[in-house]
């Protein structure tokens, strides 16, 4: 099985952009180039926000902000890739 991080899909990723995706995603569908671009843009903006959040003094509310940011990115990417 090829390493995902070497740019080669492993057995969990389909080559088919029309792959039927279940709730538990035993196999991921391939993303189109536009979807890959949008995915990267979402992650890049989240990283920008993360850097700004780091400038706020550490505390419970900052931690909650990080958690909310992580959750919003997770749900949005899940929708994008479904």
FENDA-V16400 format. One record per residue. N is the residue number from 1. SS is DSSP state (H for helix, E for strand, C for the rest). PSI is psi in radians with two decimals (* if undefined). D_CENTER is the distance of its C-alpha to the mean C-alpha in Angstrom with 2 decimals. Layout:
n=N ss=SS psi=PSI d_center=D_CENTER
n=N ss=SS psi=PSI d_center=D_CENTER
This chain:
n=1 ss=C psi=2.28 d_center=22.19
n=2 ss=C psi=2.69 d_center=20.49
n=3 ss=C psi=2.22 d_center=18.04
n=4 ss=H psi=-0.63 d_center=14.47
n=5 ss=H psi=-0.10 d_center=14.45
n=6 ss=H psi=0.20 d_center=17.59
n=7 ss=C psi=0.02 d_center=16.04
n=8 ss=C psi=2.24 d_center=17.62
n=9 ss=C psi=2.51 d_center=16.01
n=10 ss=C psi=-2.98 d_center=17.32
n=11 ss=C psi=-0.24 d_center=18.88
n=12 ss=C psi=-0.26 d_center=15.73
n=13 ss=E psi=2.26 d_center=14.61
n=14 ss=C psi=2.74 d_center=17.02
n=15 ss=C psi=-0.10 d_center=18.54
n=16 ss=C psi=2.11 d_center=18.98
n=17 ss=C psi=-0.26 d_center=16.91
n=18 ss=C psi=0.25 d_center=19.01
n=19 ss=C psi=2.30 d_center=18.23
n=20 ss=C psi=2.21 d_center=18.81
n=21 ss=C psi=2.17 d_center=15.87
n=22 ss=C psi=2.97 d_center=17.10
n=23 ss=C psi=-0.63 d_center=15.84
n=24 ss=C psi=-0.02 d_center=15.51
n=25 ss=C psi=1.14 d_center=14.12
n=26 ss=C psi=-0.41 d_center=16.54
n=27 ss=C psi=2.30 d_center=15.64
n=28 ss=E psi=2.49 d_center=12.63
n=29 ss=C psi=2.69 d_center=13.83
n=30 ss=C psi=2.50 d_center=13.75
n=31 ss=C psi=2.57 d_center=12.02
n=32 ss=C psi=2.93 d_center=14.60
n=33 ss=H psi=-0.68 d_center=14.94
n=34 ss=H psi=-0.72 d_center=14.44
n=35 ss=H psi=-0.71 d_center=11.11
n=36 ss=H psi=-0.72 d_center=10.01
n=37 ss=H psi=-0.80 d_center=11.62
n=38 ss=H psi=-0.74 d_center=10.12
n=39 ss=H psi=-0.84 d_center=6.47
n=40 ss=H psi=-0.65 d_center=8.19
n=41 ss=H psi=-0.74 d_center=10.22
n=42 ss=H psi=-0.82 d_center=7.93
n=43 ss=H psi=-0.65 d_center=6.69
n=44 ss=H psi=-0.76 d_center=10.43
n=45 ss=H psi=-0.66 d_center=11.81
n=46 ss=H psi=-0.67 d_center=10.16
n=47 ss=H psi=-0.65 d_center=11.74
n=48 ss=H psi=-0.79 d_center=14.88
n=49 ss=H psi=-0.69 d_center=15.10
n=50 ss=H psi=-0.77 d_center=14.69
n=51 ss=H psi=-0.71 d_center=17.61
n=52 ss=H psi=-0.75 d_center=19.63
n=53 ss=H psi=-0.61 d_center=19.18
n=54 ss=H psi=-0.38 d_center=20.48
n=55 ss=C psi=-0.25 d_center=23.65
n=56 ss=C psi=2.49 d_center=24.51
n=57 ss=C psi=2.52 d_center=26.72
n=58 ss=C psi=2.45 d_center=25.23
n=59 ss=C psi=3.12 d_center=25.77
n=60 ss=H psi=-0.77 d_center=24.71
n=61 ss=H psi=-0.65 d_center=23.58
n=62 ss=H psi=-0.75 d_center=21.43
n=63 ss=H psi=-0.72 d_center=19.82
n=64 ss=H psi=-0.64 d_center=19.30
n=65 ss=H psi=-0.76 d_center=17.74
n=66 ss=H psi=-0.76 d_center=15.17
n=67 ss=H psi=-0.75 d_center=14.51
n=68 ss=H psi=-0.69 d_center=14.32
n=69 ss=H psi=-0.83 d_center=11.89
n=70 ss=H psi=-0.76 d_center=9.50
n=71 ss=H psi=-0.74 d_center=10.27
n=72 ss=H psi=-0.67 d_center=10.01
n=73 ss=H psi=-0.76 d_center=6.49
n=74 ss=H psi=-0.87 d_center=5.78
n=75 ss=H psi=-0.67 d_center=8.40
n=76 ss=H psi=-0.74 d_center=7.75
n=77 ss=H psi=-0.63 d_center=4.64
n=78 ss=H psi=-0.73 d_center=7.01
n=79 ss=H psi=-0.76 d_center=9.74
n=80 ss=H psi=-0.69 d_center=8.72
n=81 ss=H psi=0.02 d_center=8.49
n=82 ss=C psi=* d_center=11.52
